[in-house]
Amino acid sequence: MADIDRSLVRSLPLFADMADPDLDRILSRATMRRVPAGEAVFEQGQKANQFYLLLHGRLKVTQVTPEGQQIIVRVVHPGDLFGFAQALQRDDYPGTPVAAAESVVMCWPNEAWGSFVEQNPRLAVNAMRTIGQRLQEAHTRIREMSTEEVERRVAHAVLRLMAQAGRNEADGVRIDFPLSRQDVAEMTGTTLHTVSRLFSAWESQGIVKGGRQKLLIRDKERLEALAEGASVRN
């Protein structure tokens, strides 16, 4: 396989301030893979031999609980590491990342990580920072699930996605990947019926607009008010 051009990854936080020879050395061990929408990169419980970085697209990481319920534990955005099972001190993947849109991932064998950080400690610092951000997000979601009513949880989830994957348009900010109401239900620990009821109410109030699984936030201020527990009137 041809070498991966460093210009594809130079702007990613993981590789910030890295010298070209060091970056080229890391990329020489990488392979690149296209993942069509709806396809899994790997499956929950599969032996973890590699770790990954999302270069383009979006991934929804799902887990199936022992009771058989599917939940979405995180959304992977461009530049994010994922499948880093060794950071969790486990030898299998804890979830299944599924492409929400056509995606491009890079992967490395697990054994490459040790030599990477030995030769370039800055990589470890950057990786810890990005993993720490994801951990903070997970803690926030746990707190919301434990303490907040469902409307606040859903509003917070939509605002997070808007911050991470929002694209400004004339009528508002669009979440720039396919997002179904079922997805939102799985992210927030509620039911499809509840999310559908909330979204219908929000649409009637002009706060959001749905369509083709692309959610448009038309009134960020009122959505923020809902996330903080305020009542919103037409």
C-alpha positions as CSV (number, residue, x, y, z in Angstrom):
1,M,0.0,0.0,0.0
2,A,1.2,3.5,-0.8
3,D,2.4,5.7,2.0
4,I,-0.2,8.0,3.6
5,D,0.3,11.6,2.8
6,R,1.0,13.5,6.1
7,S,-1.1,16.4,4.8
8,L,-4.2,14.3,5.5
9,V,-3.5,14.3,9.2
10,R,-1.3,17.2,9.9
11,S,-4.2,19.4,11.2
12,L,-5.5,16.7,13.7
13,P,-4.9,17.5,17.4
14,L,-3.3,14.0,17.9
15,F,-0.4,15.0,15.6
16,A,-0.1,18.6,16.6
17,D,3.5,20.0,16.7
18,M,5.0,16.7,15.5
19,A,8.1,16.8,13.3
20,D,7.6,15.6,9.8
21,P,10.0,12.6,10.1
22,D,8.2,11.4,13.3
23,L,4.8,11.7,11.7
24,D,6.0,9.9,8.5
25,R,7.3,7.1,10.8
26,I,3.9,6.7,12.4
27,L,2.0,6.9,9.1
28,S,4.3,4.2,7.6
29,R,2.8,1.7,10.0
30,A,-0.8,2.7,9.3
31,T,-3.3,1.2,7.0
32,M,-6.4,3.1,5.7
33,R,-9.9,1.7,5.2
34,R,-13.1,3.0,3.8
35,V,-16.2,2.1,5.8
36,P,-19.6,2.4,3.9
37,A,-22.5,3.8,5.8
38,G,-24.1,1.2,8.0
39,E,-21.0,-1.0,8.2
40,A,-19.2,-1.9,11.4
41,V,-15.5,-1.3,11.8
42,F,-15.3,-4.1,14.3
43,E,-17.7,-5.9,16.6
44,Q,-18.2,-5.7,20.4
45,G,-16.4,-8.6,22.0
46,Q,-14.0,-9.1,19.1
47,K,-10.3,-9.6,20.0
48,A,-8.6,-6.2,19.9
49,N,-5.5,-6.4,17.8
50,Q,-5.5,-2.8,16.5
51,F,-6.4,0.7,17.5
52,Y,-8.0,3.3,15.1
53,L,-8.3,6.9,14.2
54,L,-11.3,8.4,12.3
55,L,-10.1,10.5,9.4
56,H,-13.4,11.3,7.8
57,G,-17.1,10.7,8.5
58,R,-18.9,9.8,11.7
59,L,-19.2,6.6,13.7
60,K,-21.8,5.6,16.3
61,V,-20.4,3.3,18.9
62,T,-23.1,0.9,20.2
63,Q,-23.0,-1.6,23.1
64,V,-25.5,-4.4,23.8
65,T,-26.2,-4.8,27.5
66,P,-26.5,-8.3,29.1
67,E,-30.3,-7.8,28.9
68,G,-30.1,-7.3,25.2
69,Q,-30.7,-3.5,25.1
70,Q,-28.7,-1.6,22.5
71,I,-27.3,1.8,23.6
72,I,-25.1,4.4,21.8
73,V,-22.2,5.1,24.1
74,R,-20.4,7.7,22.0
75,V,-20.2,9.3,18.6
76,V,-16.7,9.3,17.0
77,H,-15.8,12.5,15.2
78,P,-12.9,13.1,12.8
79,G,-9.6,13.1,14.6
80,D,-10.8,10.9,17.4
81,L,-9.0,7.7,18.5
82,F,-11.2,4.7,19.1
83,G,-10.9,1.0,19.6
84,F,-8.1,1.7,22.0
85,A,-8.9,-1.3,24.2
86,Q,-5.4,-1.4,25.7
87,A,-6.0,1.9,27.3
88,L,-8.9,0.2,29.1
89,Q,-6.7,-2.8,30.0
90,R,-8.8,-5.2,28.1
91,D,-8.1,-7.5,25.2
92,D,-11.5,-7.2,23.4
93,Y,-13.4,-4.3,22.0
94,P,-16.1,-3.0,24.4
95,G,-18.4,-1.7,21.6
96,T,-19.3,-1.7,17.9
97,P,-18.5,1.4,15.9
98,V,-20.9,1.7,12.9
99,A,-20.5,4.3,10.2
100,A,-23.3,6.8,10.4
101,A,-22.1,8.1,7.0
102,E,-19.4,6.9,4.7
103,S,-16.2,7.1,6.7
104,V,-12.4,6.6,6.4
105,V,-10.4,5.2,9.3
106,M,-6.7,4.6,9.9
107,C,-5.5,1.7,12.0
108,W,-2.3,0.5,13.6
109,P,-1.3,-2.8,15.3
110,N,-1.5,-2.5,19.1
111,E,2.2,-3.3,19.5
112,A,3.1,-0.1,17.5
113,W,1.9,2.2,20.3
114,G,4.7,1.6,22.7
115,S,7.4,2.5,20.1
116,F,5.4,5.5,18.9
117,V,5.3,7.2,22.3
118,E,8.9,6.2,23.2
119,Q,10.1,8.0,20.1
120,N,7.6,10.9,20.4
121,P,6.3,11.5,24.0
122,R,4.3,14.4,22.6
123,L,2.0,11.8,21.0
124,A,1.2,10.3,24.4
125,V,0.4,13.8,25.7
126,N,-2.0,14.5,22.8
127,A,-3.6,11.1,23.1
128,M,-4.2,11.6,26.8
129,R,-5.8,14.9,26.2
130,T,-8.2,13.6,23.5
131,I,-9.1,10.5,25.6
132,G,-9.6,12.7,28.6
133,Q,-12.1,14.8,26.7
134,R,-14.1,11.7,25.8
135,L,-13.9,10.5,29.4
136,Q,-15.2,13.9,30.6
137,E,-18.1,13.7,28.1
138,A,-18.9,10.2,29.4
139,H,-19.0,11.4,33.0
140,T,-21.3,14.3,32.0
141,R,-23.7,11.9,30.3
142,I,-23.7,9.6,33.4
143,R,-24.5,12.6,35.6
144,E,-27.3,13.7,33.3
145,M,-28.8,10.2,33.1
146,S,-28.7,10.0,36.9
147,T,-30.1,13.4,37.8
148,E,-32.0,15.0,35.0
149,E,-35.4,14.7,33.5
150,V,-35.6,13.3,30.0
151,E,-36.3,16.5,28.2
152,R,-33.1,18.1,29.7
153,R,-31.0,15.0,28.8
154,V,-32.2,15.1,25.2
155,A,-31.6,18.8,24.9
156,H,-28.1,18.4,26.3
157,A,-27.4,15.5,23.9
158,V,-28.5,17.6,20.9
159,L,-26.5,20.6,22.0
160,R,-23.3,18.4,22.3
161,L,-23.8,17.1,18.8
162,M,-24.4,20.6,17.5
163,A,-21.1,21.7,19.1
164,Q,-19.2,18.7,17.7
165,A,-20.8,18.3,14.3
166,G,-22.8,21.4,13.6
167,R,-22.7,23.2,10.3
168,N,-24.1,26.7,10.0
169,E,-26.9,27.2,7.5
170,A,-29.2,30.1,6.7
171,D,-32.0,28.8,9.0
172,G,-29.8,27.5,11.9
173,V,-27.2,24.9,12.6
174,R,-27.5,21.4,11.1
175,I,-26.0,18.3,12.7
176,D,-23.9,17.1,9.8
177,F,-24.5,13.4,9.8
178,P,-27.6,11.1,9.7
179,L,-29.2,11.1,13.1
180,S,-32.5,9.3,13.8
181,R,-34.8,9.7,16.7
182,Q,-33.9,6.1,17.7
183,D,-30.3,7.2,17.8
184,V,-31.1,10.0,20.2
185,A,-33.2,7.6,22.3
186,E,-30.2,5.2,22.6
187,M,-27.9,8.1,23.5
188,T,-30.1,9.3,26.3
189,G,-31.5,6.2,27.9
190,T,-35.1,6.8,26.9
191,T,-37.6,5.5,24.3
192,L,-38.2,6.3,20.7
193,H,-41.8,7.3,21.7
194,T,-40.5,9.9,24.2
195,V,-37.9,11.4,21.8
196,S,-40.5,11.5,19.0
197,R,-42.9,13.3,21.3
198,L,-40.2,15.8,22.4
199,F,-39.0,16.5,18.9
200,S,-42.6,17.0,17.7
201,A,-43.2,19.6,20.4
202,W,-39.9,21.3,19.7
203,E,-40.7,21.5,16.0
204,S,-44.1,23.1,16.7
205,Q,-42.2,25.7,18.8
206,G,-39.7,26.4,16.1
207,I,-36.7,25.1,18.1
208,V,-35.7,22.3,15.8
209,K,-36.6,20.9,12.4
210,G,-36.2,17.3,11.3
211,G,-36.1,15.6,7.9
212,R,-34.0,12.9,6.2
213,Q,-32.3,12.1,9.5
214,K,-30.6,15.5,9.4
215,L,-31.6,17.6,12.4
216,L,-31.6,21.4,12.1
217,I,-31.4,23.4,15.3
218,R,-33.3,26.6,14.6
219,D,-33.2,28.2,18.0
220,K,-30.1,27.4,20.1
221,E,-31.0,29.8,22.9
222,R,-34.4,28.1,23.6
223,L,-32.8,24.7,23.4
224,E,-30.2,25.8,25.9
225,A,-33.0,27.0,28.2
226,L,-34.6,23.6,28.0
227,A,-31.3,21.9,28.8
228,E,-31.1,24.1,32.0
229,G,-34.6,23.1,33.0
230,A,-36.5,26.3,31.9
231,S,-40.0,26.0,30.4
232,V,-40.3,27.2,26.8
233,R,-43.4,28.9,25.4
234,N,-44.3,29.5,21.8
